[in-house]
Each structure stands twice: as C-alpha cells, then as structure tokens.
C-alpha cells in the first residue's frame, strides 16, 4: 500500500495538464487510489507512466490498450467518472 507521501505524489502526477485527462485522473486518484489494493495501486502508477497521447486515445475510445491490466484500470476510472465510487 502507498504511504501518505507516495499517495500525494501520485495524486500530483495525476494532474497531466490536458483537461480531458485531468478531469478523469485527478478526482479518481484523490478519492479512490488510497482504497485500491496494493497491486491495483501499482497498475495505476504504471498507467500514469504512459504518454499523454496514448492515455487520451484510450480514454476517449480512439484506441484500445493492449495491456489487460491497464485496460481494466482505464475502465474502472471511466466508471468512476460516470457513476462515482466503484465497488
């Protein structure tokens, strides 16, 4: 599990400077990241390591992410954005 400092760092990294990504990633990180299992937190960190154009294409449905774990995280974030907290 992420400690408080690392959690704040990942929330900060969720601010991408591209509005479309910011409105998806930052609220999810702020409200859900601490509640994820450790392995899912690592998947989120891997997601943040991707390039913004790739993230944009995946989140906007222009392309499909080949990495199953990342694709599942993208789906989880999209669900959070439309319906709120994910069970």
Protein Blocks (a to p, Z undefined) as FASTA:
>chain_A
ZZfklmmmmmmmmpnopaklmmmmmmmmmmmmmmpcfklmmmmmmmmmpcfklmmmmmno
paccfblklmmmmmmmmmmmmnopaZZ
